[in-house]
Amino acid sequence: MYRITEDCVACGSCLSACPVHAIKEGEPYIISGKCTSCGDCVEICPVEAIVKVQGPGDL
């Protein structure tokens, strides 16, 4: 699972990159539970504001 940090500049790049539309506008943008952890958003973020967070499946 990924999380968008306060470094987000709300450019919208991640919105179009997400194949399952799991990202919503906000301050900062928000990744919902629909996230499949594909990493497309991480690769396209120009300010590296998206980070992987440890979840139950990563223990």
ZAMARGU-4260 file (C-alpha; in steps of 0.2 Angstrom, whole numbers, plus 5000, padded with zeros to 4 digits):
<rodrens>
0) 5000/5000/5000 | 5006/5018/4997 | 5003/5034/5005 | 5004/5052/4998 | 5014/5063/5010
5) 5013/5082/5013 | 5026/5085/4999 | 5012/5083/4987 | 5010/5098/4976 | 4993/5092/4969
10) 4999/5092/4951 | 4987/5077/4947 | 4999/5066/4938 | 4995/5052/4950 | 4977/5053/4946
15) 4979/5048/4928 | 4992/5035/4932 | 4982/5025/4943 | 4974/5010/4934 | 4961/5007/4947
20) 4957/5026/4951 | 4961/5024/4969 | 4968/5042/4971 | 4956/5056/4976 | 4959/5074/4977
25) 4963/5082/4994 | 4976/5091/5004 | 4987/5081/5001 | 4979/5069/4988 | 4973/5052/4996
30) 4975/5034/4991 | 4960/5023/4995 | 4959/5005/4999 | 4956/5001/4981 | 4975/5003/4979
35) 4983/4987/4971 | 5001/4993/4975 | 5006/4993/4957 | 5017/5008/4960 | 5012/5017/4944
40) 5009/5033/4954 | 5026/5032/4963 | 5035/5031/4946 | 5026/5047/4939 | 5026/5058/4954
45) 5037/5073/4950 | 5041/5077/4968 | 5042/5059/4976 | 5028/5062/4987 | 5021/5044/4987
50) 5029/5032/4999 | 5026/5013/5002 | 5019/5010/5019 | 5020/4993/5028 | 5004/4984/5029
55) 4998/4967/5037 | 5004/4958/5021 | 5021/4965/5022 | 5026/4958/5039
</rodrens>
